[in-house]
């Protein structure tokens, strides 16, 4: 079960980054993209700390 959670967290972070790469960057979207990437990839960091 732990392995499945790790894989899902990594995939979610990767998918979020791929999604952000297709968004047009401007003064409005830049902070939103940055926040989305930080939020989506923080699950990977939290999960690694729990080990």
KOLGU-4560 file (N, C-alpha, C; in nm, 3 decimals, padded with zeros to 5 digits):
<recs>
<n_xx: 00.083 n_yy: -00.120 n_zz: 00.000 ca_xx: 00.000 ca_yy: 00.000 ca_zz: 00.000 c_xx: 00.087 c_yy: 00.126 c_zz: 00.000 mol: A seq: 1 type: UNK>
<n_xx: 00.192 n_yy: 00.125 n_zz: 00.078 ca_xx: 00.282 ca_yy: 00.241 ca_zz: 00.085 c_xx: 00.342 c_yy: 00.271 c_zz: -00.052 mol: A seq: 2 type: UNK>
<n_xx: 00.382 n_yy: 00.168 n_zz: -00.124 ca_xx: 00.440 ca_yy: 00.186 ca_zz: -00.256 c_xx: 00.340 c_yy: 00.250 c_zz: -00.351 mol: A seq: 3 type: UNK>
<n_xx: 00.216 n_yy: 00.207 n_zz: -00.344 ca_xx: 00.112 ca_yy: 00.262 ca_zz: -00.430 c_xx: 00.093 c_yy: 00.411 c_zz: -00.402 mol: A seq: 4 type: UNK>
<n_xx: 00.093 n_yy: 00.452 n_zz: -00.277 ca_xx: 00.077 ca_yy: 00.593 ca_zz: -00.240 c_xx: 00.194 c_yy: 00.675 c_zz: -00.294 mol: A seq: 5 type: UNK>
<n_xx: 00.314 n_yy: 00.623 n_zz: -00.281 ca_xx: 00.431 ca_yy: 00.694 ca_zz: -00.331 c_xx: 00.423 c_yy: 00.715 c_zz: -00.482 mol: A seq: 6 type: UNK>
<n_xx: 00.389 n_yy: 00.610 n_zz: -00.554 ca_xx: 00.379 ca_yy: 00.620 ca_zz: -00.700 c_xx: 00.270 c_yy: 00.719 c_zz: -00.741 mol: A seq: 7 type: UNK>
<n_xx: 00.159 n_yy: 00.716 n_zz: -00.672 ca_xx: 00.049 ca_yy: 00.808 ca_zz: -00.705 c_xx: 00.087 c_yy: 00.952 c_zz: -00.678 mol: A seq: 8 type: UNK>
<n_xx: 00.159 n_yy: 00.977 n_zz: -00.569 ca_xx: 00.204 ca_yy: 01.114 ca_zz: -00.537 c_xx: 00.301 c_yy: 01.166 c_zz: -00.643 mol: A seq: 9 type: UNK>
<n_xx: 00.393 n_yy: 01.081 n_zz: -00.683 ca_xx: 00.490 ca_yy: 01.121 ca_zz: -00.785 c_xx: 00.419 c_yy: 01.149 c_zz: -00.916 mol: A seq: 10 type: UNK>
<n_xx: 00.327 n_yy: 01.063 n_zz: -00.955 ca_xx: 00.254 ca_yy: 01.083 ca_zz: -01.081 c_xx: 00.171 c_yy: 01.211 c_zz: -01.076 mol: A seq: 11 type: UNK>
<n_xx: 00.108 n_yy: 01.238 n_zz: -00.964 ca_xx: 00.029 ca_yy: 01.360 ca_zz: -00.950 c_xx: 00.117 c_yy: 01.484 c_zz: -00.967 mol: A seq: 12 type: UNK>
<n_xx: 00.234 n_yy: 01.484 n_zz: -00.903 ca_xx: 00.326 ca_yy: 01.597 ca_zz: -00.917 c_xx: 00.374 c_yy: 01.614 c_zz: -01.060 mol: A seq: 13 type: UNK>
<n_xx: 00.407 n_yy: 01.504 n_zz: -01.125 ca_xx: 00.452 ca_yy: 01.511 ca_zz: -01.264 c_xx: 00.341 c_yy: 01.560 c_zz: -01.356 mol: A seq: 14 type: UNK>
<n_xx: 00.219 n_yy: 01.512 n_zz: -01.335 ca_xx: 00.106 ca_yy: 01.555 ca_zz: -01.418 c_xx: 00.078 c_yy: 01.704 c_zz: -01.399 mol: A seq: 15 type: UNK>
<n_xx: 00.089 n_yy: 01.752 n_zz: -01.276 ca_xx: 00.066 ca_yy: 01.894 ca_zz: -01.249 c_xx: 00.170 c_yy: 01.980 c_zz: -01.320 mol: A seq: 16 type: UNK>
<n_xx: 00.295 n_yy: 01.936 n_zz: -01.318 ca_xx: 00.401 ca_yy: 02.010 ca_zz: -01.386 c_xx: 00.376 c_yy: 02.011 c_zz: -01.536 mol: A seq: 17 type: UNK>
<n_xx: 00.339 n_yy: 01.897 n_zz: -01.593 ca_xx: 00.309 ca_yy: 01.892 ca_zz: -01.736 c_xx: 00.193 c_yy: 01.987 c_zz: -01.771 mol: A seq: 18 type: UNK>
<n_xx: 00.091 n_yy: 01.989 n_zz: -01.687 ca_xx: -00.022 ca_yy: 02.078 ca_zz: -01.710 c_xx: 00.022 c_yy: 02.224 c_zz: -01.707 mol: A seq: 19 type: UNK>
<n_xx: 00.105 n_yy: 02.260 n_zz: -01.612 ca_xx: 00.151 ca_yy: 02.398 ca_zz: -01.599 c_xx: 00.236 c_yy: 02.442 c_zz: -01.718 mol: A seq: 20 type: UNK>
<n_xx: 00.304 n_yy: 02.348 n_zz: -01.781 ca_xx: 00.387 ca_yy: 02.382 ca_zz: -01.896 c_xx: 00.304 c_yy: 02.426 c_zz: -02.017 mol: A seq: 21 type: UNK>
<n_xx: 00.177 n_yy: 02.387 n_zz: -02.024 ca_xx: 00.095 ca_yy: 02.424 ca_zz: -02.140 c_xx: 00.016 c_yy: 02.552 c_zz: -02.117 mol: A seq: 22 type: UNK>
<n_xx: 00.019 n_yy: 02.604 n_zz: -01.995 ca_xx: -00.054 ca_yy: 02.728 ca_zz: -01.965 c_xx: 00.027 c_yy: 02.847 c_zz: -02.013 mol: A seq: 23 type: UNK>
<n_xx: -00.039 n_yy: 02.939 n_zz: -02.079 ca_xx: 00.028 ca_yy: 03.062 ca_zz: -02.123 c_xx: 00.067 c_yy: 03.145 c_zz: -02.000 mol: A seq: 24 type: UNK>
<n_xx: 00.193 n_yy: 03.183 n_zz: -01.993 ca_xx: 00.242 ca_yy: 03.258 ca_zz: -01.878 c_xx: 00.224 c_yy: 03.407 c_zz: -01.901 mol: A seq: 25 type: UNK>
<n_xx: 00.158 n_yy: 03.472 n_zz: -01.805 ca_xx: 00.145 ca_yy: 03.618 ca_zz: -01.804 c_xx: 00.146 c_yy: 03.664 c_zz: -01.658 mol: A seq: 26 type: UNK>
<n_xx: 00.124 n_yy: 03.791 n_zz: -01.635 ca_xx: 00.132 ca_yy: 03.844 ca_zz: -01.499 c_xx: 00.025 c_yy: 03.786 c_zz: -01.407 mol: A seq: 27 type: UNK>
<n_xx: -00.084 n_yy: 03.739 n_zz: -01.463 ca_xx: -00.190 ca_yy: 03.680 ca_zz: -01.383 c_xx: -00.163 c_yy: 03.532 c_zz: -01.353 mol: A seq: 28 type: UNK>
<n_xx: -00.120 n_yy: 03.457 n_zz: -01.453 ca_xx: -00.106 ca_yy: 03.312 ca_zz: -01.437 c_xx: 00.026 c_yy: 03.271 c_zz: -01.370 mol: A seq: 29 type: UNK>
<n_xx: 00.129 n_yy: 03.354 n_zz: -01.378 ca_xx: 00.259 ca_yy: 03.316 ca_zz: -01.323 c_xx: 00.252 c_yy: 03.278 c_zz: -01.174 mol: A seq: 30 type: UNK>
<n_xx: 00.192 n_yy: 03.362 n_zz: -01.086 ca_xx: 00.185 ca_yy: 03.321 ca_zz: -00.945 c_xx: 00.096 c_yy: 03.198 c_zz: -00.923 mol: A seq: 31 type: UNK>
<n_xx: -00.007 n_yy: 03.183 n_zz: -01.004 ca_xx: -00.095 ca_yy: 03.067 ca_zz: -00.990 c_xx: -00.022 c_yy: 02.939 c_zz: -01.030 mol: A seq: 32 type: UNK>
<n_xx: 00.055 n_yy: 02.946 n_zz: -01.135 ca_xx: 00.135 ca_yy: 02.830 ca_zz: -01.178 c_xx: 00.236 c_yy: 02.793 c_zz: -01.071 mol: A seq: 33 type: UNK>
<n_xx: 00.305 n_yy: 02.893 n_zz: -01.018 ca_xx: 00.403 ca_yy: 02.865 ca_zz: -00.913 c_xx: 00.339 c_yy: 02.798 c_zz: -00.791 mol: A seq: 34 type: UNK>
<n_xx: 00.223 n_yy: 02.849 n_zz: -00.751 ca_xx: 00.154 ca_yy: 02.791 ca_zz: -00.636 c_xx: 00.107 c_yy: 02.649 c_zz: -00.664 mol: A seq: 35 type: UNK>
<n_xx: 00.055 n_yy: 02.626 n_zz: -00.783 ca_xx: 00.009 ca_yy: 02.492 ca_zz: -00.819 c_xx: 00.123 c_yy: 02.391 c_zz: -00.815 mol: A seq: 36 type: UNK>
<n_xx: 00.238 n_yy: 02.430 n_zz: -00.869 ca_xx: 00.353 ca_yy: 02.339 ca_zz: -00.868 c_xx: 00.399 c_yy: 02.312 c_zz: -00.725 mol: A seq: 37 type: UNK>
<n_xx: 00.406 n_yy: 02.416 n_zz: -00.643 ca_xx: 00.448 ca_yy: 02.395 ca_zz: -00.503 c_xx: 00.350 c_yy: 02.304 c_zz: -00.429 mol: A seq: 38 type: UNK>
<n_xx: 00.222 n_yy: 02.327 n_zz: -00.450 ca_xx: 00.121 ca_yy: 02.246 ca_zz: -00.381 c_xx: 00.120 c_yy: 02.101 c_zz: -00.429 mol: A seq: 39 type: UNK>
<n_xx: 00.128 n_yy: 02.083 n_zz: -00.559 ca_xx: 00.120 ca_yy: 01.948 ca_zz: -00.615 c_xx: 00.242 c_yy: 01.864 c_zz: -00.581 mol: A seq: 40 type: UNK>
<n_xx: 00.357 n_yy: 01.927 n_zz: -00.570 ca_xx: 00.478 ca_yy: 01.851 ca_zz: -00.542 c_xx: 00.507 c_yy: 01.840 c_zz: -00.393 mol: A seq: 41 type: UNK>
<n_xx: 00.436 n_yy: 01.914 n_zz: -00.310 ca_xx: 00.461 ca_yy: 01.904 ca_zz: -00.166 c_xx: 00.418 c_yy: 01.769 c_zz: -00.111 mol: A seq: 42 type: UNK>
<n_xx: 00.321 n_yy: 01.704 n_zz: -00.174 ca_xx: 00.281 ca_yy: 01.571 ca_zz: -00.129 c_xx: 00.398 c_yy: 01.473 c_zz: -00.138 mol: A seq: 43 type: UNK>
<n_xx: 00.478 n_yy: 01.486 n_zz: -00.240 ca_xx: 00.595 ca_yy: 01.399 ca_zz: -00.254 c_xx: 00.690 c_yy: 01.422 c_zz: -00.137 mol: A seq: 44 type: UNK>
<n_xx: 00.712 n_yy: 01.547 n_zz: -00.103 ca_xx: 00.804 ca_yy: 01.579 ca_zz: 00.007 c_xx: 00.750 c_yy: 01.531 c_zz: 00.141 mol: A seq: 45 type: UNK>
<n_xx: 00.622 n_yy: 01.552 n_zz: 00.164 ca_xx: 00.560 ca_yy: 01.508 ca_zz: 00.290 c_xx: 00.568 c_yy: 01.357 c_zz: 00.302 mol: A seq: 46 type: UNK>
<n_xx: 00.537 n_yy: 01.287 n_zz: 00.196 ca_xx: 00.538 ca_yy: 01.140 ca_zz: 00.199 c_xx: 00.678 c_yy: 01.088 c_zz: 00.228 mol: A seq: 47 type: UNK>
<n_xx: 00.779 n_yy: 01.151 n_zz: 00.171 ca_xx: 00.918 ca_yy: 01.107 ca_zz: 00.194 c_xx: 00.960 c_yy: 01.131 c_zz: 00.338 mol: A seq: 48 type: UNK>
<n_xx: 00.912 n_yy: 01.240 n_zz: 00.398 ca_xx: 00.946 ca_yy: 01.270 ca_zz: 00.537 c_xx: 00.882 c_yy: 01.170 c_zz: 00.633 mol: A seq: 49 type: UNK>
<n_xx: 00.767 n_yy: 01.114 n_zz: 00.595 ca_xx: 00.699 ca_yy: 01.019 ca_zz: 00.682 c_xx: 00.770 c_yy: 00.885 c_zz: 00.692 mol: A seq: 50 type: UNK>
<n_xx: 00.858 n_yy: 00.858 n_zz: 00.598 ca_xx: 00.929 ca_yy: 00.729 ca_zz: 00.600 c_xx: 01.032 c_yy: 00.724 c_zz: 00.706 mol: A seq: 51 type: UNK>
</recs>
